[in-house]
């Protein structure tokens, strides 16, 4: 359905001494139609860049994005514009995702107009339908984004996206700027919509609790590379990569009555993506580091059906 | 803050805030009254502004009821000439600012949106224009084009468009990164759609501020050029030209320079007050963020 192969993005800066930042470095994964892949990692690891690369909001350095066997990265501008409605993105900040000068109704009508999806006289009917689907009321149509709360605005964003009836939705931290209670509402809404419309989600987040609820599969990213990918159950229950293990132990919340596990805390800072460590990128902070890690970069290896890990010592 | 008034938009918001700002209101009131005086000049003028009456030369103001503000060296009614002069100044201001805004905003938006070589080319042109003192450049251009109001207007547009290009380009650069613009791109909208529907409405506020202050500058510059003899030619009643003609009689008939000078000052000051007030109200940073 959606297949990403060797996706790479290097940003270069400086005029005389070019410095290359490897924001995304050879990332590959596949998402089956109607399922959710959760992409997790700390901030700055390149997860947002991946979302934007797939959407072609920025141009990749190398790689392939296959969407129903169409390579998105080779499409010309016009072809790309035609296929765009089929894949949509939800951004982190709902308040700036909507044009402040447009009413909610105009914003939702925009995709309908741009693509001529619904004839003019049926538009207001369609808008009312969409607004209901995302749990807002028709009276919101004439309001402006600044008159709505963040949660309501994110619903408007969803309505706008639903207007295009997309196959794939890339959600880039869609709830991280919302209150916890509102977060739950939006996440539930997204799950309901997925069931109803068979959406494929790429869910980008740093919040492990959120991803555990939302995702069928999880990919863990560190400094522009995937270190582990597998079923949610496998990754949470049987994490193999030391980075995933550290991430999970840092986030695990105590349940009443549960035994308190010993935390594996990472030492040191994340190295900057400019002076990337040699060999395994994680070796500067890895508790299992051996000499080999500093020289040889580990590849993703399948350890169990669909569970891949990039570490020399599993 | 949630306001559930469906008519509440940024326009009504702005109007409400203009009302609160004393200097903006004062500027606005003055501008409006001067515009009204200009519009109704034919009805308000006691005499034909170009009618020469050598028998009534250099009558001081408040002396004769036929000439409330006196007459000039050719016996023309000063009040009528001032009223008609407002028409000329405002017409020049509106035309120059209108054309400059259209050119400047179009180039600025395209420049900021596409970036790259196009952006560099347009911005270097702006820099080159700005590297000359603007009034000097206008004098040179007006001199090349010959006398007359039309050449003054062309000269002023050639200088003025740069401010609009700069301001709109700057606003576009920050808007371009906004998520709603990316969202419009990802829904498959054309660049032209994004620029006219999303970018333009969001840069209007700073452009209005620049245009208001630009009006003051253009009116002053047009008067200056007319004073220097480039702009309005006799017998057109124009404040700058009146000032120049009255210069010779400064000792015997000071009102011939004081009155048009005061008129210029009043109009320019009014636009400046309004522009400054609007700048505070429509602060570009605040407007884009809101």
Interface residues (C-beta under 8 A of the other chain):
Chain A: X52 X55 X57 X80 X81 X82 X83 X84 X85 X87 X88 X89 X91 X92 X93 X96 X97 X98 X99 X100 X101 X102 X110 X111 X114 X115 X142 X143 X144 X146 X147 X148 X149 X157 X160 X164
Chain B: X2 X3 X4 X6 X8 X9 X10 X178 X179 X180 X182 X183 X184 X185 X186 X187 X188 X189 X190 X193 X197 X198 X201 X202 X290
